[in-house]
Amino acid sequence: MSTIMIVEDDPKINQLLQNQLEKYGYHTVNVEHFDRVMEVFKEIRPDLVLLDVNLPKFDGFYWCRQMRQESNCPILFISARDSKMDQVMALENGADDYITKPFDYDVVMAKIRSQLRRAYGLYAPQEGERTVEVAGLKLFLERMELMMHESKVELSKKEALLLEALMNQYPRVVSRERLLEKLWDEQFVDENTLNVYITRVRGKLKDMGLEGAVETVRGSGYRLRAVWEDGQ
Amino acid sequence: MKLFLRDQWAFAAFFLVQMILLLLIFTLDGYWNESLMIYAVFLSLFFAGAFMVVRYLTHRAIYQRLSNPVESLEELTQTHGNAALSRALDETFLEHYRLYKEQLHAYENKQRDYTTFIQQWVHQMKTPISVIHLLLQNEDDPVAESVREEVDRIKRGLETVLYIARLDRFEQDFIVEPVSLQSLAQNVLAENKRLFIRNQVYPELKVDGQWRVESDEKWLSFVLNQLLTNAVRYSAGKSNKVTVRAYERGSSVALEVQDYGIGIPQQDIRRVFQPYFTGENGRKYPESTGMGLYLVKEICGRLNHGVELESEVGEGTIVRIVMSAVVPTLQERKKAES
């Protein structure tokens, strides 16, 4: 399990980041006294650091330089400052990447994963595979596979994203807008394409004997129904 | 010279009148010696002329100063010779210059403090927005969606404020480098995905990977952001497509955002780049601030890009940014074509 150190002086952002990271199986450590950043750093030897720029006493650039003398672990800046100069400064002080506030969890998680992968190898043993589970139906996000008892299907990236959204929200409804947003990474996705993906996901679920698991809720969106449990 | 003559005209006239007066007094008194009088007149005129010439030479700098337009404030600090009048003038000018500079500095300081304050304030506001943004991310009910929409609006507003404040110090905050138009457009489109989805407008991207321009990525992104926001806003409900395309134009590359929305009335087109101008569409869409296109024009001006706008009511609008392409790309292209 990777240990991530969060150096952020806003308690709420700190807490929210911790919750999110722990949900995805990372171990987090935060800093309470901002004059003792290095002590904490040396003590826990984190695998990755999330570092704010505006901190009491010294700024993040200073701490980044200090950390660099001790370790080569990935350091990611999180900051509200978004000028080019700040980003250049961050990189020159030894950071690996720069995320500007306000950010999406998706972006932070993706950057953390890519940094960890780069620093510690593709399938680092300490990184547990991300899975989402709803009543026995298991989605493996790295392998993009869906599993139910013994049956298993392979998914495309978009199908996996779609199912992740539905399973995360289970048993609530996910709006079409939200699904479109999730699917839109480099290439945008329009309504028709979403319909196509929904049909494909339904098809794959049907192959596993789970017909009707994705339910259309008129006027609002889609919902996952644990049809396989109803029968039992 | 002209000014000198105009200035000294009264003196010359006075001198001549006085000379004639003297001659008259002598003549009327009965004293008449033609050659002596001519000699006296000649001598007087000679000395008066010499006086004028010396006077002109010593004060030439002043007359030149006074008859030529002032081009810069620094001209006030020049000296104008050693005559009493020149020195007095120099001192006065210098004093004015100093006073003016002082006021200018005071004003500049105030302006800088204000800009700094605005920037800091915007950054402070980003923390609560980040918190709200994070809190909402895993929520998917209509209320959360609605709050998310408002947060997006605040974010957009703050962004604009920040960029306006930054415009003052543009020179310190830009780095020109080759920018790939394709990845730039993809990033900006992805950043705005919620805006597109919410308005049920879908982008069509026609930008090849080969197009690279000399520009600053951040400022250019902001420009594209503004154009897309406008395009979506004025398309909503009328059309569901916005096209972003890039193509060659002479030795330049044009990046174009085209919408098929309501368009801009003919009489407003001339003025859309003026600050705070919202025109007829501004009245229909209360969110218009009139700053978007003004900023686009300003920023493109500083980045050395051209901006063009075509619009037809009911048909849509095209805004085009014309940039110089990174040279190797164009040459390679030419070679490949021939």
Chai-1 contact restraints between the chains, C-beta under 6 A:
chainA,res_idxA,chainB,res_idxB,connection_type,confidence,min_distance_angstrom,max_distance_angstrom,comment,restraint_id
A,D10,B,T127,contact,1.0,0.0,6.0,A-B,restraint_1
A,K12,B,V131,contact,1.0,0.0,6.0,A-B,restraint_2
A,I13,B,S130,contact,1.0,0.0,6.0,A-B,restraint_3
A,I13,B,V131,contact,1.0,0.0,6.0,A-B,restraint_4
A,L16,B,L134,contact,1.0,0.0,6.0,A-B,restraint_5
A,A80,B,H123,contact,1.0,0.0,6.0,A-B,restraint_6
A,A80,B,K126,contact,1.0,0.0,6.0,A-B,restraint_7
A,S83,B,D173,contact,1.0,0.0,6.0,A-B,restraint_8
A,K84,B,I175,contact,1.0,0.0,6.0,A-B,restraint_9
A,K84,B,K218,contact,1.0,0.0,6.0,A-B,restraint_10
A,K101,B,K126,contact,1.0,0.0,6.0,A-B,restraint_11
A,K101,B,S130,contact,1.0,0.0,6.0,A-B,restraint_12
A,P102,B,I129,contact,1.0,0.0,6.0,A-B,restraint_13
A,P102,B,S130,contact,1.0,0.0,6.0,A-B,restraint_14
A,P102,B,H133,contact,1.0,0.0,6.0,A-B,restraint_15
A,Y105,B,Q137,contact,1.0,0.0,6.0,A-B,restraint_16
A,Q169,B,D140,contact,1.0,0.0,6.0,A-B,restraint_17
A,V174,B,D140,contact,1.0,0.0,6.0,A-B,restraint_18
A,E177,B,I197,contact,1.0,0.0,6.0,A-B,restraint_19
A,R178,B,D140,contact,1.0,0.0,6.0,A-B,restraint_20
A,L180,B,I197,contact,1.0,0.0,6.0,A-B,restraint_21
A,E181,B,K193,contact,1.0,0.0,6.0,A-B,restraint_22
A,E181,B,I197,contact,1.0,0.0,6.0,A-B,restraint_23
A,W184,B,K193,contact,1.0,0.0,6.0,A-B,restraint_24
A,E186,B,Q186,contact,1.0,0.0,6.0,A-B,restraint_25
A,F188,B,P203,contact,1.0,0.0,6.0,A-B,restraint_26
A,D190,B,Y202,contact,1.0,0.0,6.0,A-B,restraint_27
